[in-house]
């Protein structure tokens, strides 16, 4: 996945069955920069399943986005995984939807303090994790 999209802003994504490890669906040809839009066939493949692990790339090597957390909740993923192009790996879970506007306000506030987008997003997620039913961690 990382080699396929190296040097681009495009993401690849796989959806796996947690129990069998089988690939349920994959998207390797998305032409939407820094996002993954679910096609009808992807939506059908994962609909109604409650044992899905979603794995996707982040070309800019940022932590999971609020869209990632919200997608995990909306699609009932048991786990999401982000593979960053700089080698970082994040896992995440969500049991509730969080407003993108609120998330952006948290990030903006931390950006003013930290002057770094990665650190601002990470700090915002850590603060939201204390109040909302989301969880994320970097795999070491």
HELIX and SHEET records of a PDB file:
HELIX    1   1 UNK A   40  UNK A   46  1                                   7    
HELIX    2   2 UNK A   66  UNK A   74  1                                   9    
HELIX    3   3 UNK A  100  UNK A  114  1                                  15    
HELIX    4   4 UNK A  117  UNK A  131  1                                  15    
SHEET    1   A 6 UNK A  23  UNK A  27  0                                        
SHEET    2   A 6 UNK A  13  UNK A  17 -1                                        
SHEET    3   A 6 UNK A  52  UNK A  58 -1                                        
SHEET    4   A 6 UNK A  79  UNK A  84  1                                        
SHEET    5   A 6 UNK A  89  UNK A  94 -1                                        
SHEET    6   A 6 UNK A 134  UNK A 138 -1                                        
END                                                                             
